[in-house]
């Protein structure tokens, strides 16, 4: 996590929710290398969908909640919004 990120507890809570509900486990690293996710302050809440390779940024504005952090972690893991499904009817 970026040292500039406020309310880091929301990220720890979001990670705990994922770990409680899935077999996915997260680990904190002390030195950035390889593929990793960094939670940083930003405008709004956002992340790329799926692994981008190397540093992957999750942006969290001060008003982004634990629920928003859970949602963005889902994007990191490759989950899209329901309306983006290829099998969704366009009619």
PyMOL commands that set and color helices and strands:
alter all, ss='L'
color gray80, all
select helices_A, chain A and resi 9-21+66-76+82-84
alter helices_A, ss='H'
color red, helices_A
select strands_A, chain A and resi 36-41+45-47+55-60
alter strands_A, ss='S'
color yellow, strands_A
deselect
rebuild
show_as cartoon
